[in-house]
């Protein structure tokens, strides 16, 4: 064990051990390349540890890190490599699953059969789509793409957050007043069905975009990794 490894936390040491084991089992890299990868990861873990960053934040799981080194082109996509449509859809589907899952559980436990609890399905869909869109727009503005011209005058972050809050509250208020004849409150089984449809579309959307491991909410993990990447580039 090197001097740097001795200074790593137990979790970081375990991460490095499992990555090393994975590298030892592959024949896609020669020994020199494997040593270079371990040295690179070891250094980033050491620097990240000083800043309070975990191995999971920096690399994901050991298997994900290994895949990134074995298939750098296929897995090198970052926050700005994904389209607005994919990120907004991913976020909206998560919100749909959360809301319908919540009402499925609460209505199931309370014994409600239909119409007495929850909010209408049209309101759920509109709220989720609206929330996914404005959250994605906000994150894309908060984390500018270094490959694009960012010299244009931008809104201050505090003002952007106020605008997002106003848009979210305004949309939430408006969508709750969709007429009931257009906006039925689904029974338990109905909410459960919508949940599973959204769950299936969630995986289809990710498969189509080529994202295998993005956490529950892809935009949050991708944005976090992009911030870490940009901070490392500034320090480097």
N, C-alpha and C positions, 0 to 999 in steps of 0.2 A: 504494500500500500504506500502510495506516494505521500509526501509531506502535505500536499494540498488536500488529498483525500482524508487525511487524519483530521483536518479542520472542518470537514463537512458534517452536517447533521446525520443522524442515523438514517433518516428517510432518504436523504440525498445519496448516502453511501449505498443504500439498498437499491436505489434507482440505477446508480452506476454499475452495481454488481449485475443486475438483471439485464441491463443494456449490453454489458460485456459478454454475458452468457449468450445473448441473442446473436451478437456479432461472431462469437466463436463457432456458432452452429451454421452460419451461412458461408457459401463458397462464392458469393458474388463479389466479394472484396478480398484484396490481398492483405497480408499482415501489416504492411506499412499503412495502408488506408485505414485499417481498423484502429491502429494506434493513433493516427491523426484524429479520427472521430472521437475516440475516448478522451484524448487531450483537449479537444475543442469543447466537448460536453462538460468535462471536469472544470475547465476554466469558467464556462458560463454559469455552472452551478455555484462555483465559489463566489463569483461576482454577484449573482442573483441573491445568494444567501445574505450578503451584506446589506442588500436593499430590501430584504424581507420577501423576496420572490421564491416561490416553491418550484420544485422540479416539474410539477404538473402544469403550472402556469407557463413555464418556459418551453416545455417539450411535450406536454400531455403525458400519456403513459409510456413506459419503456418500449412497448411494442409499436406505438405510434411514432416515437422518435426513431426507432430502427427502420420503419417503413419510409420515413422521410429521407433518411440517408441512402436507403436502397433504391428508392424511386423518387429522386429529387424533383423531377419535372412534373410528374403526376400529382404529387402532394405538396407542391410549393405554392399553391394558391393561397392568397391572403385576403384580408378584408376587402380591399379595393378590386380584387379580381372577380368578385361576385356581383351580379347585377342587382339593381334596386328591386326589381321584380322578385328575385329569389329571396332576398333578405326580408322584404315586406311580407311576402307570402308565408315564409317560415315563421315569422313573428305572429302574424295573424292566426295561423293554424294553432300555434301554441296557446294563444288567447282563447280561441274557440274551444280547445280541449280543456283548458282550465275552467271556463265558465260552465260548459255543459257537464263536465265531470263534477264540478262543485254542486250543481243543482241535482244531478243524478244521486249523489250521496245524501244531500240534505233532504231532498224530497223522499228518498227511500227510507231514511230513518224516521221521518215525521209521519210517514204513512200517506202522504199526499198522492193522489192518483192523477189529477190533471187540473190545471188552471188555477189552483189556489196559491201556488208559490212560484218564485222565480220570475224571470222576465221573458218577453216574447222572443221567439227564435230569430225574427228579422232584426230585432234590436241587438241580439247577441252577435249576429253576423256583421252588421254594420259597425258596431263598436269595435269588433276585432279587426276588421279591415282598416278602419280609420286609425285605430291604435297602431297597427303594424306599419302603416304608411308614414304617420308623423314621427314615430320613433326611429324608423330607418332614415328618414330625411334628417332628423336631428343628429344621429350618430355620424352620418356622412359629412355633415358640416363640422361637427366637433373634432373629427379625425380626418383632416384634409389629406388628399393623395399627394405624396411628395413628387410623383411623376408628372403632375399637372401644374399649370400656372396658378399659383395661389396668391398672386400679388393683388388680386381684386379686393376691394374693401369688403370686409366680412362683418357680420353682426357680432357684438360682444357675446360671450357665452351666457352671461346673466340675462341678457335680453332674449337670447334664443330660448332659454329655459322658460322664461315668462310666456313667450309666444306659444311654446309647446303646451304649457299648462293650460293656457286659455283655450287653445284649440281642442285639447282633450276634454276639458270640462264642458265646453260648448257643444262638442259632438256628443258627449255622454248625455247631456241634458236633452238635446234635440232628438236623439235616436230613441230615448225612452218614451217619447210621445208619439211614436208611430201608431196609427189607429189600430185598435185591437183586432178588427176584422181582417187586417193584413198582417197581424203580428201575434199569432196564437202562442200561448204558453204551452210548451210540450209536456206530456206526462213523463214519468220516470224513464220508461222504455224509449221514448222519443229522444230525450236528451242523451241517453246512452247510445242510441243509434248514430246520432250526429257526432258524438265523441269518437266513435270508432271509424266513421267516414273521414273525419278530420285527421285522425291518427294515421290512416292509410295514405291519405293525400300528403301528409307530412313526410312520410318516408319516400313516397314517389317523387316529391319535389326535391328532396335531398339527393336521391339517386340520380335524377336528371341533371342536377347541378354538379354532381361529382363530389359531394361532401359526405364522407363516411362517419367522421367523428367530430361533431361540433357542439357537444353538450346539448342540453335541452333547448336552449335558445341560442341559435348559431351566431346571431349578430353580437351577443355579449362576449362570447369567447373569442371570436375573430377580432373584435375591436380591442379587447384586452391584449391579445397577441400582437396586434399592430402597434399599440402604444409601446409595448416592451421593445419591439423591433426598432421603432423610431428613436426611443431613448438610448438603445445600444448604439445606434448609428451616430447619434449626437456625441456620445461619450467616446466613440471610436474614431 
